[in-house]
Amino acid sequence: MTTRALAATVLGVTAAVWLPALLGGFVWDDVNNLVITDRLHHWSALPQVFQQPAMWSAGADAGAIPTWRPLALASFVIDHQLFGPAAWGYHLSSVLWHLAAMAALFAGYRRLVSPARAAVMTLLCAVHPAAVEAVAWINGRSEIFALLAGAGAVIVVAGGLRWRRVPALAALLALALLAKESGLIFFPVALALAAAQRSGRRLPPAAGWVAAALGLALALGLRAQAAGAPAIEDPLSLLAALPSVWYRALQASLVPTDLGIVVLGPWIASLSVAERVLHGVVAAALVGGGLAAWWRGRSLAAIGIAWWLGALLPAALLVPLGWPGLQRWLYIALPGLVLAGGDLLRGGRGLRAAVVAVLALFVLQTERGIQVWSTEEDLYLHTLDEDPTSSLALANLGALLLSREQIAPAEALLARALGATPPQPGVALNLARAIARQDRCDEAVALLQRTPEDGPPRGRALRRIGECYQRVGDAARAQVAFRACAPIIPACRESLRP
């Protein structure tokens, strides 16, 4: 097959696999960013997304580590103007961007290996179940943009870096970092590929260093005025978590069984000393293997391993904070692991049959994953099937059932979430609402008094408590609750006596 035919085949198969994603709805943080608030529903938001932290779009605080996602948020603004509030339009956009990223990845691989091998390697990334969180979840689009720009940088460098290509390389590297912090990995990847293009094991050319410096200065300068510089408050926790993050990521890459939301923090906290030692040995073997590959002249394998390991460094920073995620972090990392495998493994009838079988299994698991991420209820239920103690799934499913007036099951889930780790915001206030809806007013007040959280969630809980006391005939206590609620939720003023 010609290179064009191979590219068309890869993109055709990819499109067919991801077409069911268009039937999905808004799930998890999609609701906060795109449904509850309208900040991204106007063209005027386009410049603002470059001037604010990512959580601005949801009307929330920046958090312990401010994230910045201007490219993804800007694309959401455009999506809303094109498709309105329909979820399918956002999903269509994500699938199209995924196709663009895979086209760029194929073009990058094609400059490093044979066309046929590049096609197989791209397909492994395109239909891998780890991509579900990045493609089928609208808010996962930052990963797609980072890989799209990073693959573009690979194309520029692998074709032979010249001074006339410095502006393009600098812009692509800056875009990768503007998309997501994990995009920083493409800076060393580009420099290493530039060095590998030269005879011997020399340093990258001056053009590579200049492009990297320009791209880094541009991205960090824009970020500084919007979200500030990210700070690592506890570098020891990063180092302690890193081997286990690499180990779990390797498992998820080779045997992708998890399809729900993964929170690595509690899992790492529960590890035994023996398990931590095992993870350290595996991590050392990966690093050592990369160094040995470089020393033996297998530069692509070495660069691929470094790409995979380095792309997961930001994940290790977030794990101690209880940050959810694993599969979407692999979207940027996985092409590096595939590059290493593509360089090290040699073809043969047995290998080709194994690759076909793996691709078929990946497609089946990806289709299951797309269904899991199609609705909030399916997502949280599946997450609880995989991890019955997931505080995130317990809290979010409880809140979802509460919004549907399924009070008793909501209370049961929220009560479990209240004692689970890591703690989730708003759980106690939602639980107080559920308890108040069942006319256990004093119990709801006692829970509210132990909860320091403020803002609209507290106002909603106070309103439900006021209504609770009204139903049981305690007008005086109802007025106390409504007076406390009124400064937060103006509608509570209607229930106050003149």
N, C-alpha and C positions, 0 to 999 in steps of 0.2 A: 504494500500500500504506500501511496505517496504521503509526504508529511501533511499535506492539507487534508487528505482523506483520514489520516490518523487523528488529526485535530478535530475534524468534524465528528468522527466516531466517539471520541472522548466527550465532547460537549453534548452530543445527542444522548448518550447513555446518562450523563450527569443530569441533563434536563428531565429525562424520563423518570429518574429515581426521585428527584426532588419536586416533581409536579404536585404530588399530594399535599405538600406543605401549604399550597394556596388555600386549602380548606380549613386551615387552623385559625384560631381566634387570637385575642390578646391575652397573654398569660404573664403571671408574676409581675415584674417591674414594667412590662408594657402598659399595664393598667395605670400605674402611677405617672408614667411619662406622657402617654398618648390618649388616655381616656378621662381620667379624673380632672386633670388640668388642661387648659387650652394654650399654654405658653408656646407650644410648637405648631399651633394652627394658623399662624400668620406670617407673612413674608418678613415682617419686621423682626422676627426672631432670628433670622439668618446671621446678622452681625452679632447679635447678643450671644449666640452659642459659642462664639470665639472669645468672648469676654467674661464668661462665667464658668464655674465648675460644673461638672456633669449633673450633679444633683439639683442644680437650679431648675432644670426642666420639670422636675417633680415637686418643686416648692419645698425641698428638704435641705437640711444643713449639709455642708460639704463632707463631713465625716472626719475620722481620725487621719486618714490619708486621702486628701482631695484628689479625685480623679477628674480627667478632662477628656471629653469625647466630642470635639467640635464637628468632626466629619460625619459621624453617625447621626448626631442631632440635626445637623444641617440637612442631611438626606431625609430625615423624618419630616422636616418642614416642607421640603419639595414633594414628598410623597402625599402629604395631606392636601397640598394644592392640586395635585394630579388626580388623586383617587378619593379625596374626602375622608370621612371617618371609617370607611370599610377596611376591615383587617386584611382582606385578600390583596388589596393594593400594596400594603406594606410587605406582605409575604412575597408577592411577585417581585418587588424591588429587591428583596434579599436574595431570592433565587437568581435573578439576573446578575447581581453583583458577585454572587458565588461563581456563576459561569465565567464572568470576566476574570476573576481571580484564578480560576483553573486554566483559562486560556493563557494568562500571563505565566502561570507556573509551568505549563507545558512548553511554552516558548523558552523559558529559562532553562528547564531540564534539557531541552533539545540542543542547546548550545554546549551542554556538558556531556551528554551521552547520546546514543543512537536514537533515531526517531521512535522506533518500536519500543525501546526500553523507556523512553520519556513518556510515551503514551500510557504504558502500564503503571509507571510510578505516579503519574498524574491521576489516573483512575483510582488508585489506592487511597489517595488523599481526598478525591472528590466524593467518593461514596462511603468513606469511613464513618462508622456510627458516632465517633467523637465530634463530627461536624454538625450533628443534629442541634446541639445547643447554640452553635454560632449561626446556623442557617434557618432552622425552623422557629427559633425564638427571635423575635424582631429586635430586641435589645442586644442581641449578640452580634450585631452587624459590625461593631468596631473591629472584631477579629478579621472579618473579611476584608475591610479596607486596609488593615495593616499588612495582611499577606499580599493583597493586590499590589500595593506600593512596593513592598519588599521584593516580590517576584520581578517587578519592573526593574528594580535596582540590580537584581541578578542578571537580567537580560543585558543591561547596559555594560556591566563589568565583564560578563562571560564572553561578550563579543570583542573584547580587547579594549581596555580603557585608554582613552585619548583625552587630551586637554579640552577638545571641543565638546566632549561628553560630560565634563564636570558640572555644568549647570543642571543638566537633566538628572545626573546621579544625586546631586545635592538636594534637588527638589523632591525626588522620590524617597530619599532617606528621611527628609523632613516630614513628608506626608505619612510615612510609616509610623513615625513617632507621634505625629498629630492624631493618628487614628487610635493608638493605644500605647501605653508605656512599654509593653512587650515588643513593640516594633523597634526598640533600641537594638535588638539582636541583629538587625540587618546591617548595622554599621560595621561590626567586626566581620560579619559574613562577607560583606562586599569587599572589605580590605583583604580578607584571606583569599577570596577568589581572585582578586587583582594580583596578589602575590603569586598564586598558583599558576597564573598565566605566563609568568616570567620563567626563564630558564633557571634551574637551581632553586635553592630555598632562600631567596632574598626577601627583603622587606617589600611591602606594597609600594607602588610608584607614588611619586609626589602628588600626582593628580588625584589619587585615591584619598590621600590624607587631606588635601584641600577640600575635596567634595564632602568628606565626612565632617570636617570642621564647619563648613558653611551650613550643611544640613542640620547639624546639632545646634549651632548658634541660632538658626532661624526657629527651630522647633522650641527650644528652651526659652528663647526670648518671648515668643508668643504665649507660651504656657505661664511664664512668670507673671505676666500682667493679668492673667485670668484666674489661675488656681494656685500660684505660688510654687515653690520648689518642694517636691516630695521629700519627706524626712523619714529616715530609718531610726526609730527611737530605740529599738532593741536588736542590734545586729547579731547578738548571740542567739536569739531565738530564730533568726533567719538561718544561721549556720546549722542549728540543731534540727530544723525542720527540712532542710534542703535534701538530704539523702532519702528521707521517707517520701517527699514529694516526687523525686525522680523515680523511686521504686514504684509507687502507685501509678504514676504516669506511664511507666513502661508496661505495667500490667494492662492499663486501660488502652494502650496503643496496640498491644499484641493480642489481648483477649478482651475485647470491648463488651463487657456484660452489663455495666451500669448504664441506665438510660435516664434516670431521674436526676434531681439536683443533689450534688455531692458536696458535703461540708467536711473537709479534711481535718480540721482542728480537733474535734473530739476523737477521731480515729487515731491521730498521732499521739494525743494525750494518753490513750489507752494502751499504747504499745509497750511490750515488755522490753527488758534490756537486750534479750537475745534477738528480738525482732529488729531493734534499732541497730544492733551490730550487723545483722544480715543486710539491712538496707545500706549501711555504711560500706560494706564489702562490695555490694553491687554498684554503688555509686563510684567507688574507687576503681572498679573494673571498667566502668564506662569511660571515666576520665583517662585511665591508663590506656585503654584501647584506642581512644582518639589520639593520644600522644604517639603511641606506637605506629598507628596508621600514617600519621604525618611523617614520622621518622623514616618509614619504609617507602615513602613516595606515594602513598595512597591519599593524596591531598583531598579528593572529594569525600572520601569516607571520614577523614578527620574533620573536615569542615561541616559535614552533615551531623556528626555527633556533637560538635560544639554548638551548632545551630539548635539542635534539639534541647541540649542541656541549658543553654543560655536563655532560650525563650521561656523557660519555666522558672527562672530566677525571681521575677516579680510575684509569681504565685506563692513561692516560699515566704515572701515578705507579708502576704495577706493572710496566710493560713493561721498564724498566731492570733489574728484579730477576729477569727471566726468567719472569715469571708467565704461565701459559697462559691463553688465552681471547681471544675476539673476538666470536663470534656471541652469546653470552649477554649480553655488555655492551650489545648493540644492542637487547635486549628492552625496556629502559627508554628508550633513546634514540630508537628508530625512530618511536614515536608523535609525537614532536616534528617529525621530518622530514616525516611524513605530514601533520601539521597545516599546516606551511608550504606543502606542495604543494597541499593542499586549499583553501587560501586564495588561492593565486596562480593556479591553473589554472582556467579556465572550461570549462563543459560544452559538449558538442557530440557529434555522431554519431561522429566520428573518435576523440575522446578516450574515449568510452564503449567503443568496440570495442577500443581499446588497453588499457584497464583490464581488460576481460574476458580478453584474451589474457594479460596479465601475471599475473592471478590464477590462470589455468589453469596457467601455467608454474610459478608459486610452489607450487601444490599438488603438482604432479609432483615438484618438487625436494624439497619437504618430506617426501613419502612416501619418497623415497630416503634422506633424512637420518634418518628414524625407523628405517629398517632398519640404517643404519650404526651408530646408537647402541643397537641392541638387544642386542649382545653385546660383551664386551671384545675378543675376537679381531677381530671385524668393525671395531670402532672403530679399533684400532691399525693394522690392515692398511690401512684406507682412509686414515688419517692419513699412513702411509708412502707410499701412492700419490700423495698430494698433496705431501708433503715427505719425500723419502727420507732426509734428514739429521735428522729430528726426534728429538732425544735422548729426549724424553719417550716417544714411541711405541716407539722401540727398546728403552728400558729396561723399559717396562711389558710389552711383548710378550715380551721375553726372560724376564722373571720369570714370566709366565704359562706359557710353555712349560716352564720349569724346574719349576714346580709340577706339570706334567703328565708329568714324567719324559721330556720330549723334549730330551735333554741337548745333543746336538750342535747343532741349530738354535738352542737357547737360548744356547749359548756364542757362536755367530757373531753374534747380535743384541747380546748384552751387550758383546762386544768392540768392536763399532761404536759402541755407546752410550758406552763409556768415553772415547772421544776426541771425542765430539760436544759441542756447546754449545747451550744452557747445561747445565752438569753436573747430573746427577740423583742424588739420594741413594741409597745402597745398591747402585749398579751394580757397583762393584769387589767387594763382598762376595758378591753373587749370582754374579759371574763366578768367584770363587774356589770357590764351591760347585760350579758346573758343571765346573770343571777337576778338582776333587777327585773328583767322581763318575766321572771317566774315568781314575782311578788315576794322575794326574800330581800327586802329593802335594807334591813340593818346589816345583813351579811355583805351586801354590795358596798355599803358605806364603809364598813370595816376594811374591806379590801382596798377601796379607793384611798383611805387614809394612810395605808402602808405603801402607796405608790407615788413616787416623786414626779412622775412624768406629767408634763403640762401640755398646753396647746389644745387644738380642736378635738383630739381623741378624749381628753379629759372632759371637755365640754359636752361631748356626746354621752359620756357615761353619767355625768351629772344630770343631764336631761332625762335619761332613762330612770335614774333614781327618783327624780321629781315626779315623773309619771307613775312610778311604782307606789310612792306614798299617796298619790291621788287615788289610785285604785283601791288601796287598803283603807282609805278614809282618814289619813293623817295629814290634814291640810297644812299644819304648821311646819312640819318637816319638809313637805313638798315645796313650800315657799322658800325655805332655807336652800334647798338644792337648786331651785330655779334662779335665786339671786346669785348664787355662785356661778351658775352656768351663763347668765345673761351677758357678762363682759366678754365671754368667749364666743358664744353662739347667740346672735341677736334674736333669733326666733324664740328663745326662752323668755324674753320680756313679755311675750303675749300671754304667758301663763302666770305672770305676777299680778297680785291684787293691787288695785289703785290705792 
